[in-house]
Amino acid sequence: MKWGMVLAGASDFSRPAESLSLTQNLALMCTGAIWTRWCFVIRPKNIALAAVNALVFVVGATQVGRIYAYNQSLKGTEGQVEAEGKMLEKDLKATAEKAEKVVKS
């Protein structure tokens, strides 16, 4: 059943990062890490179960990384949009002042 989680998470690699759930992938990552560790604590050690849990962690961590990178790119874009907005506002005010001068004269 856990291999299904790995395959479902891997199938999300083709989805855009904006449509992924951070909490869901963070939960996958933490679950994979916790259960991988637990597979080495119990006796007898279950290497096959540790492998699938390690892959659950890898898939979750990859998706969390994609979501984080997407969110960081949005923050950079917001700053750029604000700067462009201020420049456009200044240009608009200057154009309005020129138009008022033309109308008065």
C-alpha positions in Angstrom: 0.0 0.0 0.0 2.8 2.4 0.7 4.2 1.9 -2.8 0.9 3.5 -3.9 1.8 6.6 -1.8 5.2 6.8 -3.5 3.6 6.4 -7.0 0.9 9.0 -6.2 3.5 11.5 -4.9 5.7 10.9 -7.9 2.8 11.4 -10.3 2.5 14.9 -8.9 5.9 15.8 -10.3 4.2 16.7 -13.5 1.7 19.0 -11.7 2.5 22.7 -11.4 3.9 23.7 -8.0 1.0 26.2 -7.5 -1.5 23.4 -7.3 0.4 21.3 -4.7 -0.5 21.2 -1.1 2.3 22.2 1.3 0.7 20.6 4.3 0.0 17.3 2.5 3.6 17.0 1.2 5.1 18.1 4.5 3.1 15.3 6.2 4.4 12.8 3.6 7.9 14.0 4.2 7.6 13.7 8.0 5.8 10.4 7.9 8.5 9.0 5.6 11.3 10.2 7.9 9.6 8.9 11.1 8.7 5.5 9.8 12.1 5.0 8.1 13.8 5.5 11.5 11.3 3.2 13.1 12.0 0.4 10.6 15.6 0.4 11.9 14.6 0.5 15.6 12.3 -2.5 15.6 13.6 -6.0 15.7 14.0 -7.6 13.2 15.0 -4.7 11.0 12.7 -4.4 8.1 14.8 -3.1 5.2 12.1 -3.3 2.6 9.7 -1.2 4.6 12.5 1.2 5.4 13.1 1.6 1.6 9.5 2.4 0.8 9.4 4.9 3.7 12.6 6.5 2.6 11.1 7.0 -0.9 8.0 8.5 0.7 10.3 11.0 2.4 12.2 11.7 -0.8 9.0 12.3 -2.7 7.6 14.6 0.0 10.8 16.5 0.4 11.1 17.0 -3.4 7.5 18.4 -3.6 8.1 20.6 -0.5 11.2 22.0 -2.2 9.3 22.7 -5.4 6.6 24.5 -3.4 9.1 26.5 -1.4 10.9 27.6 -4.6 7.6 28.6 -6.2 6.7 30.7 -3.2 10.1 32.4 -3.2 9.7 33.2 -6.9 6.3 34.8 -6.1 7.9 37.0 -3.4 10.5 38.2 -5.9 7.8 38.9 -8.5 5.7 40.9 -6.0 8.6 43.3 -5.3 9.2 43.8 -9.0 5.5 44.5 -9.6 5.4 47.1 -6.8 8.5 48.9 -8.3 7.0 48.9 -11.7 3.7 50.1 -10.3 5.4 53.1 -8.6 7.2 53.9 -11.9 4.0 53.8 -13.8 2.3 56.0 -11.2 5.0 58.6 -11.5 4.7 58.5 -15.3 0.9 58.9 -15.0 1.2 61.9 -12.7 3.8 63.5 -15.0 1.5 62.9 -18.0 -1.5 64.3 -16.2 0.5 67.5 -15.2 1.5 67.9 -18.9 -2.1 67.6 -20.0 -3.2 70.2 -17.4 -0.6 72.6 -18.7 -1.7 72.1 -22.3 -5.4 72.6 -21.3 -4.6 75.8 -19.3 -2.6 77.3 -22.2 
